[in-house]
């Protein structure tokens, strides 16, 4: 699949101002101070209430011309590039839900949210891009979510409500005996932070290994997102683990093996092939978690749902 071009026939630009730069600096500082203490579910704001600081400087949106159903989303050092992407996938990324899942956490809205596809290129101004490179990976991830929320609000006129609904879900907690996770070294954390900031995390933080997947410098926030994709249900983090870890999730079962090619959260690539799991066939992933000193329990409980209250097709620009 070809990449988007470097030039665009027309661009829509929001005017820069000293107030915007000041509020952006405040956003960076607050985000950096609070990033490691909050989960993605509680950190993001609604798309309708984003501040001007979380707005991209230059945005191009066009209906895709690709004939394939697979999409591509790339975080770049100064913005993002998305090809053949649906609005539902954008909403998932904006609110910390692993793209490619259909676990009930995006509700309502028109049918075209999941069928019509777009090519998008968005850029920060130079000052904002430079400041973003100084953030740690968690803070940068949160900032990117906030900016994507702003893009959805400004160009797709998206408004949402948050509701708690009873859904089938998993909870993950620390098993008896404690976690069997190796903490990432400071050198690893620094190296991977640089890769993430540069948009080069593909194949570095999260990759396929025989019988499962390997994770490097991974937080539990990102890990539960991947588990949600594997299990096709929301996963609620009750581990209390706040560090970054190196570990492998090794499972065995139908449709699982080194042929699958998972996509790192926020990295380049098409939607991955994932294990065939359902409510009656999750033992492989549950057993794999046990080997890590983690306990996965299935049941029904309250889950925060993003309810789409309004959305419009964007004008091509």
C-alpha positions, 0 to 999 in steps of 0.5 A: 500500500502506498504512502500518502504524498508529501504535498496536498492540494489544499490544507486547513490551518488553525491560526497560531497564537501566543495563547495557544503556545502558552496553553500547549506548554502548560499541557505538556507540563501537566501531562508529564507530571500526571502521566504515570499515575493515571490510566488511559481510560481516565486521562483523556477528555471528551472530543467536544471539550479539547483545548486549543492546545490539543489541535493539530496545526495543519490537517489534510483529510480525503476519502481513501482510494484504496481497494483493500480493507486494511488500514495503516496508522503511523505516529510521526515525530511531528504528527500522524499519517493514517491511510485507509482508516475508519472513523471508528478506528480513530475513536478507538485510538483517541480514547485508549482502546486498541484499534481492531477490537469490537468489544462494545466500548464504542457505541451508537453513531451511524453505520458509516463510522465502521465502513467509510475510510479516509486518508489523513495527514496531520502536523503539529507546528514546529514549536509543539513538535519539538516540545513533544519530543521531550515527553516520556512515552506514557506522556507522549501517548496521552498527548497524542490521544488528546490531539486525535480527540481534537482532530475528531472534534474539529473535522468530524464534529464528533461529540461523545458521552461516557457511560458505564455499561454492564459488559462481558469483560476480564479483570487482570490482577497479580496472582499468589506468589507475585508477578514474574515480570522483569523490570526494564533497565533504565538504559532500555527505557531511555532507548525505547523512549527515543524510538517511540518519540521518533515513531520507530517503535515497530518491531522494537517494543512488541513483536511475534515470537514462536508460540506468542508475543514478546514485550519490551519496556511495556507498561500494564496500560499498553499490555491490557490494550493488547489483551483486550484485542486478543480476548475481544473483550475489555480488560480491566487492570487491577494489578497496581503495577506501575513500572515498565517490564520485559516479558513474553506471553506464550500461549498455544491454541488454534490459529496461534503461532509465529505466522501472526504479525501483531502491530505495536500500539501506535506504530506502523502496520496493518491490522494484525492477525490475532488468535481465534478466541471467544468466550469458550476458548480463552484458556491459552491466553489465561494460562499464558498470563498465569506463567507471568504471575498474573490472573485473568478472570472473566465475568460481567461488570461495569465498563466505560463506554464511549457513546457517539452522540454526533458525528459528520463526514468531513469536507475533503480538503 
